[in-house]
Amino acid sequence: MLAVSRQVGGTDWILVTKADQSEIRASLLRLFLMAAGLAVAALMVAGALVALWWRGERLRASLRVARAEARADSLAQRFGWVNRHANDVILLFDEQGRILDANESAERVYGYSRAELLDLTAFDLREAGPTELERARAQFATVRESGALLFETWHRRKDGTVFPVEVSSGRVEVDGQRYVQSIVRDITDRVAAERALRDSEERFRVLAEVSPVGIFRTDAAGSCTYVNARWCDIAGMDATAALGDGWVKALHPDDAAVLVRQWRRAVTSGNFRAEYRFGHSGHGWNWVLGQALPEHGHDGGITGYVGTVTDITDLKQAQAEIEDARNLLEQRVAERT
């Protein structure tokens, strides 16, 4: 038994409260059990919430994986056939320029394995240097924004060697996700051929400028595209005025119509040879021997004509003098007989 006493204020009375210890213990036990039950319930609710959250995260992760796999399958279906059968390099990038897919030609051309390529970006394949990197980023941004770009640049192989390429890049969209696809063509042979052509053209120009005869070139239709300095001296016309059909104005009026017809026939038949007069009446006329042959392209077709104009004025004068001397001799022989 437990008892508590307290005097009531203003009186002689004393208030005594008694309680049985077993009842107090029973009340405390009930409170403890209630608190324990609430704690357990709270833990169970918290555990359930954690379990639900974890399950949701797993579902979301599974959904992300499923979507990624679906996109990968969709990309594989979209680009797989092309990749397997293309001779050119085909690369697929995400919007940050990371390589997502590469065909077998890419492995052969760059010297990387497919796994190594998938660790690279579009910018890793470009020729080294800050200027080239800046240009590469600008071109990639242009493709993302405008949707397509065709350009030439230099790419770098795994061994560090560089080679010229033509890149055709386009923006593609699959299942709402944007990508950049690039078709890369090795143009080493074309660049070499263009360089050889430029070198050949330069050699031709140098030789033409020092040549003692006039030289001209035309396109396939027979329209003049080039004359050298010696041609200008003989014809009495500057190079710009001679282009196209301008050279006709340098012909002697008595020769022009006939020669133009001969030239038109030559453009059809492929060969030209004629004697005619060039120059102008104020400075006299030069007799010339004009000759031309066709130039052929790689396919065998005629791409133009190249010809020479040789000043034969002295020869014509010598022939005229010989003819006059012969006539004079014949006349004198006739007079004596």
C-alpha positions in Angstrom: 0.0 0.0 0.0 1.2 3.5 -0.9 -0.1 6.7 0.9 0.4 10.4 0.3 -0.8 13.1 2.7 -1.2 16.9 2.3 -2.7 19.6 4.5 -5.6 21.5 3.1 -4.8 25.2 3.1 -6.6 27.3 5.8 -7.8 24.3 7.8 -6.6 21.8 10.2 -7.6 19.0 7.8 -5.1 16.7 6.2 -5.8 15.0 2.9 -4.6 11.4 2.7 -4.5 9.5 -0.6 -3.8 5.7 -0.7 -3.3 3.4 -3.6 -2.6 -0.3 -3.9 0.9 -1.0 -5.4 -0.5 -3.7 -7.7 -2.9 -1.3 -9.3 -0.1 1.2 -9.9 2.1 -1.5 -11.5 -0.8 -2.6 -13.6 -1.4 0.9 -14.9 2.2 1.4 -15.6 2.3 -1.9 -17.5 -0.7 -0.9 -19.5 1.0 2.4 -20.5 4.3 0.6 -21.3 2.5 -1.9 -23.5 0.5 0.8 -25.2 3.7 2.8 -25.9 5.5 -0.4 -27.1 2.6 -1.2 -29.4 2.6 2.3 -30.9 6.4 2.0 -31.4 6.1 -1.3 -33.1 3.2 0.0 -35.2 5.3 3.0 -36.2 8.2 0.7 -37.1 5.9 -1.5 -39.2 4.5 1.5 -41.0 8.0 2.9 -41.6 9.1 -0.5 -42.8 6.2 -0.7 -45.1 6.9 2.8 -46.5 10.5 1.9 -47.0 9.5 -1.3 -48.8 7.1 0.6 -51.0 9.7 3.2 -51.8 12.3 0.6 -52.6 9.9 -1.3 -54.7 9.0 1.9 -56.6 12.7 2.7 -57.2 13.3 -0.8 -58.5 10.3 -0.5 -60.8 11.5 2.9 -62.0 15.0 1.5 -62.5 13.6 -1.5 -64.4 11.5 0.9 -66.5 14.5 3.0 -67.3 16.5 -0.1 -68.3 13.6 -1.4 -70.3 13.3 2.0 -72.1 17.0 2.1 -72.7 16.9 -1.5 -74.1 14.0 -0.6 -76.2 15.8 2.4 -77.6 18.8 0.3 -78.2 16.7 -2.3 -80.0 15.0 0.4 -82.0 18.4 1.9 -82.9 19.8 -1.5 -83.8 16.8 -2.2 -86.0 17.1 1.3 -87.6 20.8 1.3 -88.2 21.9 -2.3 -88.0 21.4 -3.3 -91.6 23.0 -0.1 -92.9 26.0 -0.6 -90.6 26.5 -4.2 -91.7 26.4 -3.4 -95.4 28.0 0.0 -95.7 31.5 0.5 -97.2 31.7 4.0 -95.7 32.2 4.6 -92.0 28.9 5.1 -90.1 28.9 6.5 -86.6 26.0 7.2 -84.3 26.4 9.9 -81.6 24.3 11.2 -78.7 23.7 14.9 -78.4 26.9 15.4 -76.4 28.9 13.8 -79.2 29.6 10.4 -77.5 29.8 7.5 -79.9 26.9 5.1 -79.4 27.4 2.8 -82.4 30.0 2.2 -85.1 30.1 -0.1 -88.0 32.8 -2.5 -89.1 34.2 0.0 -91.6 34.9 2.4 -88.7 37.0 -0.3 -87.0 38.9 -0.9 -90.2 39.5 2.7 -91.1 40.4 4.1 -87.6 42.2 1.0 -86.3 40.1 0.9 -83.0 38.0 -2.0 -81.8 34.3 -1.4 -81.5 34.6 -1.3 -77.7 37.4 1.4 -78.0 35.3 3.4 -80.3 32.4 3.4 -77.9 34.6 5.1 -75.3 35.4 8.0 -77.7 33.6 11.1 -78.9 33.2 12.8 -82.3 35.9 15.2 -81.2 38.5 12.5 -80.4 38.5 11.5 -84.1 39.5 14.9 -85.4 42.9 16.2 -86.1 44.6 17.4 -82.9 44.8 21.0 -82.0 42.6 23.7 -80.3 41.5 25.3 -83.5 40.4 22.0 -85.0 38.6 21.1 -81.8 36.7 24.4 -81.8 35.8 23.9 -85.4 34.6 20.3 -84.7 32.4 21.5 -81.8 30.9 24.2 -84.0 30.1 21.8 -86.8 28.5 19.3 -84.4 26.4 22.1 -82.9 25.3 23.1 -86.4 24.1 19.6 -87.1 22.1 19.5 -83.8 20.5 22.9 -84.6 20.0 22.8 -88.4 19.6 19.1 -88.9 22.3 18.4 -91.5 25.8 19.4 -92.6 28.2 18.3 -95.3 31.9 19.2 -94.9 35.4 18.0 -95.5 38.0 17.7 -92.7 40.8 15.5 -91.4 40.4 12.6 -89.1 43.0 10.8 -86.9 43.5 7.1 -86.6 44.5 5.2 -83.5 48.2 5.3 -84.6 48.1 9.0 -84.9 48.1 9.3 -88.6 45.6 11.7 -90.2 43.7 11.4 -93.5 41.1 13.6 -95.3 37.4 12.7 -95.1 34.1 13.9 -96.3 31.5 13.9 -93.6 27.7 13.9 -94.1 26.0 14.4 -90.8 22.3 14.5 -90.0 20.1 14.7 -87.0 17.8 11.7 -86.4 15.1 11.1 -83.8 14.1 7.7 -82.4 11.4 7.3 -79.8 11.6 11.0 -79.0 15.4 10.9 -78.4 17.7 12.9 -80.7 20.9 11.5 -82.2 23.4 12.5 -84.8 24.4 10.1 -87.5 27.6 10.7 -89.6 28.6 9.0 -92.8 32.4 9.4 -93.2 34.1 8.7 -96.5 37.9 8.4 -96.8 38.8 10.8 -99.7 42.5 10.2 -99.7 42.5 9.1 -103.3 40.3 12.1 -104.4 42.5 14.6 -102.6 45.6 13.1 -104.2 44.0 13.3 -107.6 43.0 16.9 -107.1 46.5 17.8 -105.9 48.0 16.0 -108.9 45.5 17.9 -111.2 46.5 21.2 -109.6 50.1 20.4 -110.0 49.6 19.5 -113.6 47.6 22.7 -114.2 50.4 24.7 -112.7 53.0 23.0 -114.8 50.9 23.6 -117.9 50.4 27.3 -117.0 54.2 27.8 -116.4 55.1 26.1 -119.7 52.3 28.0 -121.5 53.6 31.3 -120.3 57.1 30.7 -121.5 56.1 29.0 -124.7 57.1 30.7 -128.0 53.7 29.8 -129.6 50.2 30.9 -128.6 48.3 28.4 -126.5 44.6 28.2 -125.9 42.1 26.0 -124.0 38.4 25.6 -124.4 35.6 23.7 -122.7 33.9 20.7 -124.3 31.6 23.0 -126.2 34.5 24.9 -127.8 34.2 28.0 -125.7 37.6 29.6 -124.8 38.6 29.3 -121.2 42.3 30.3 -121.4 44.9 31.9 -123.6 48.6 32.5 -122.8 50.6 35.7 -123.2 52.0 34.8 -126.6 48.5 34.2 -128.0 47.6 37.7 -126.9 50.6 39.1 -128.6 49.8 37.3 -131.9 46.0 38.1 -131.8 46.4 41.7 -130.5 43.8 41.0 -127.8 44.0 40.7 -124.0 43.2 37.4 -122.3 39.9 38.5 -120.8 38.5 39.7 -124.1 39.4 36.4 -125.7 37.3 34.2 -123.4 34.1 32.6 -124.6 33.7 33.5 -128.3 35.5 36.8 -127.8 38.5 35.5 -129.8 36.4 35.7 -133.0 36.8 39.5 -132.9 40.5 39.1 -133.5 40.0 37.3 -136.8 40.5 38.9 -140.2 37.0 39.8 -141.6 37.7 37.7 -144.7 38.6 34.6 -142.6 36.1 34.9 -139.7 33.0 33.2 -141.1 34.9 30.3 -142.7 37.1 29.7 -139.6 34.1 29.7 -137.2 32.4 27.0 -139.3 35.6 25.0 -139.3 36.0 25.3 -135.6 32.4 24.2 -134.9 32.9 21.2 -137.1 36.1 20.4 -135.3 34.4 20.5 -131.9 32.2 17.7 -133.3 34.9 15.7 -135.0 37.7 16.2 -132.5 40.5 17.7 -134.7 41.3 21.1 -135.9 43.9 22.5 -138.2 43.7 25.7 -140.2 45.6 28.8 -141.5 44.1 32.2 -140.9 44.8 35.8 -140.0 44.9 37.3 -136.5 45.4 40.8 -135.4 43.7 44.1 -136.4 44.0 46.5 -139.3 45.7 49.2 -137.2 48.7 47.1 -136.5 48.7 44.6 -139.4 47.6 41.1 -139.7 49.5 38.0 -138.6 49.2 34.8 -140.5 48.9 31.8 -138.0 48.6 28.1 -138.1 46.0 27.0 -135.6 45.8 23.4 -134.3 43.8 21.7 -131.6 43.2 18.3 -130.1 40.6 17.1 -127.6 41.3 16.5 -123.9 39.7 13.4 -122.4 38.5 12.7 -118.9 38.8 9.6 -116.8 35.6 8.2 -118.4 37.0 8.8 -121.9 34.7 11.6 -122.7 35.9 14.9 -124.2 36.4 17.5 -121.4 37.7 20.3 -123.7 40.3 21.2 -126.3 43.9 22.5 -126.1 45.5 24.1 -129.1 48.4 26.2 -130.4 48.6 29.2 -132.6 51.9 29.5 -134.4 52.8 32.8 -136.2 53.7 31.9 -139.8 53.7 35.5 -141.1 57.3 35.2 -142.1 56.7 31.9 -143.8 53.8 33.4 -145.7 55.9 36.3 -146.8 58.7 34.0 -147.9 56.2 31.9 -149.9 54.8 35.0 -151.5 58.3 36.2 -152.4 59.1 32.8 -153.9 55.9 32.9 -155.8 56.6 36.3 -157.1 60.2 35.3 -158.1 58.8 32.2 -159.9 56.3 34.3 -161.7 58.9 36.8 -162.7 61.2 34.0 -163.9 58.4 32.5 -166.0 57.6 35.8 -167.4 61.2 36.4 -168.5 61.5 32.9 -170.0 58.4 33.6 -172.0 59.7 36.9 -173.2 62.9 35.3 -174.5 61.1 32.5 -176.3 
